[in-house]
């Protein structure tokens, strides 16, 4: 949606005046303590909305980032977590 945090962020940094249309997608995931690539892929594929983004034939660009946070605050409640993000783009 145009008002989501992701939409506000991506339109600020991805849009370039005078360029052809573009599309972007994002898959986020977090797990307590540990997460490997196979687990992340399985979790994303088992989620219909994440799967739709992951297997989209339109994507031409991909970036993946993973971080480990000990005593993570906010919604993580002080837990040790691994956070993964997959960013998809097409211009």
Secondary structure by P-SEA (a helix, b strand, c coil): ccccaaaaaaaacccccccccbbbbbbbbbbcccccaaaaaaaaaacaaaaaaaacccccbbbbbbbbbcccccccccccbbbbbbbbbcc
